[in-house]
Amino acid sequence: MKNFSSRRRRIRVTAWIKRLAEKIRLKRNALSGREGPLMAKELKKADMSWIRSAQKDLKSRMKNGEFKTLSPFVDDKGIIRVGGTIDKAILSYEEKHPVLLPNEHRISLLITSHMHNHGHPRVATTTAKTRRKYCILKASKLSKAKPAQATHELLQACLGLQ
């Protein structure tokens, strides 16, 4: 996970690997796999697998009642989402029930970095854009640290120091 400097690259590489694994599995059964560019469905599945991975330690914390005020629940895809009282609002499912993520996981930094890089907004705007789909714990702290931290990590990766 630390080898990826961008969220987009992480998702695309994961989707290609999952497609290759599917092709290998299908070849055993004498079937052929999908060819051509990645489909949106494949990218979404890859993203969801990384989110599930990031949420592993949140499940035990959720059982202990640590996030009771957020009304968390696990959706049909196994993703922990934030509940709430805006069920009747005219918003998408992802906006009504954002994905709960820990701030210390690398995926949270990559998501925040992605939101920051699309428009170069300030801390409040980056945090607000991130919260439309993701409920990252201590997100504003991550948004403040993001530019310096991401640049430092990117330089380390380029120089081979990680």
Disulfide bonds with the S-S distance in Angstrom:
none
